[in-house]
């Protein structure tokens, strides 16, 4: 089974009451990106009369995201292990975090060929379970026959 062509992995924490600084303090790391619920951002919209315009929007929930920072060629397990090594492994801190917010590891995998694949070891699965983390997969196929 060939390995995945390109991978991106991030640790994501979501919640309406999420304060990015609090999550950073619990996990011992600054995020790659974050915002509070209701913070403003800009979105580009198209109007028939004026073309494109930028309109202010409000973020629907609080977000704290940490990217693995590894090359897209690294294996999924390497990405997840790298992420977990960047943050606290204190079970009480994770229990506090996951009891109040939705937390997960998102793995985005881009396939170039049919039958590319990956595995998650029991050791890594246990490490995720110990932290109360869900692992999610977004898989994109570049194979025209898929």
HURA-V894377 format. One record per residue. BURIAL is b if it has 16 or more other ideal C-beta (glycine too) atoms within 10 Angstrom, else e. Layout:
burial->BURIAL
burial->BURIAL
This chain:
burial->e
burial->e
burial->e
burial->b
burial->e
burial->e
burial->b
burial->b
burial->b
burial->b
burial->b
burial->b
burial->b
burial->b
burial->b
burial->e
burial->e
burial->b
burial->e
burial->b
burial->e
burial->b
burial->b
burial->b
burial->e
burial->b
burial->b
burial->e
burial->b
burial->e
burial->b
burial->e
burial->e
burial->b
burial->b
burial->b
burial->b
burial->e
burial->e
burial->e
burial->e
burial->e
burial->e
burial->e
burial->e
burial->e
burial->e
burial->e
burial->e
burial->e
burial->e
burial->e
burial->e
burial->e
burial->e
burial->e
burial->e
burial->e
burial->e
burial->e
burial->e
burial->b
burial->b
burial->b
burial->b
burial->b
burial->b
burial->b
burial->e
burial->b
burial->e
burial->e
burial->e
burial->b
burial->e
burial->b
burial->b
burial->e
burial->b
burial->b
burial->b
burial->e
burial->b
burial->b
burial->e
burial->e
burial->b
burial->b
burial->e
burial->e
burial->e
burial->e
burial->b
burial->b
burial->e
burial->e
burial->b
burial->b
burial->e
burial->e
burial->b
burial->e
burial->b
burial->b
burial->b
burial->b
burial->b
burial->b
burial->b
burial->b
burial->b
burial->e
burial->e
burial->e
burial->e
burial->b
burial->e
burial->e
burial->e
burial->e
burial->e
burial->e
burial->e
burial->b
burial->e
burial->e
burial->e
burial->b
burial->e
burial->e
burial->b
burial->e
burial->b
burial->e
burial->b
burial->e
burial->e
burial->e
burial->e
burial->e
burial->e
burial->e
burial->e
burial->e
burial->e
burial->e
